[in-house]
Amino acid sequence: MNSQFFHVSRAVLSLSTVALLTFAFVSGCGPSARVRSPDEASLVGTKRAGAVVYRNVIDQALADLSQKYRATNKNVETFNKLRISFVGVDNKTNEELGSWRHQINGIIDNRINVSGDFVDISYERFVKPALDELGIARASFVLPKNRRDFARLMEQQGNPVDGILFANMTQGDTRAGGLKQSDYVLFFELMSVKDGTRITAHGEISIERS
C-alpha cells in the first residue's frame, strides 16, 4: 500500500514538475519590458511614426521658427519674448496619432518655453478651454474678429497673447522593391494676433522600413 502511494506521489510530482517547467517556458516567451536609460537612442517605429520622428521634427521646426523670428526682429532695440498660444496639431498623415497626440502637445509646449524666444501658454490648461468656450475652429483665425475675441478672453484669464501657433503634420511614402521610405514634415505657422502677419517654419525626417 505504501509502495503504491509513493509510486503515485512520484508520478504526480513528475507531472507537476513538467507543468511548472512548461508554464515557465511559455511565460518566458511572452512580452517583456524594461526601463530604458536616458542616454539610449529612441526606437524607430516599424509601422508608424514614434518618438524619433516627432521629437526630431518638433526640434527642427522650432529652431527654424526661432531663427526666422529673430531675423525679423534683428533691428529692434528691445527684443521681447513673444507670448504665443499653440492651438494643437492638425494630423494630415495616413497614420493615427493615438496616444501620441497629447505627448506632442506637451512636447511642443515645453520646447517653446525653453526656446529663449517665446513664452508658451499651456494648450491643455488654457488654450483648448478658451477655444471650446468661443467655438472657434483653427481655420477661422484668419478672421480678425475671431483673433480679437480669442485674445480678449485670454487676457481676461490673465494670459495675454501676441501670436497663435498652428502645427500641421504631413507624410509622403515611397516604395522601391521591398523597402518603404516615409518622409514626415511638421509645418509651423505663427500668426500675429494684431495684424495676421505670419512666419512659417518646418522640420523633416525620412524613415526607411523593410
PyMOL commands that set and color helices and strands:
alter all, ss='L'
color gray80, all
select helices_A, chain A and resi 2-28+51-72+100-113+123-134+138-142+144-156
alter helices_A, ss='H'
color red, helices_A
select strands_A, chain A and resi 82-91+118-121+163-176+179-192+198-209
alter strands_A, ss='S'
color yellow, strands_A
deselect
rebuild
show_as cartoon
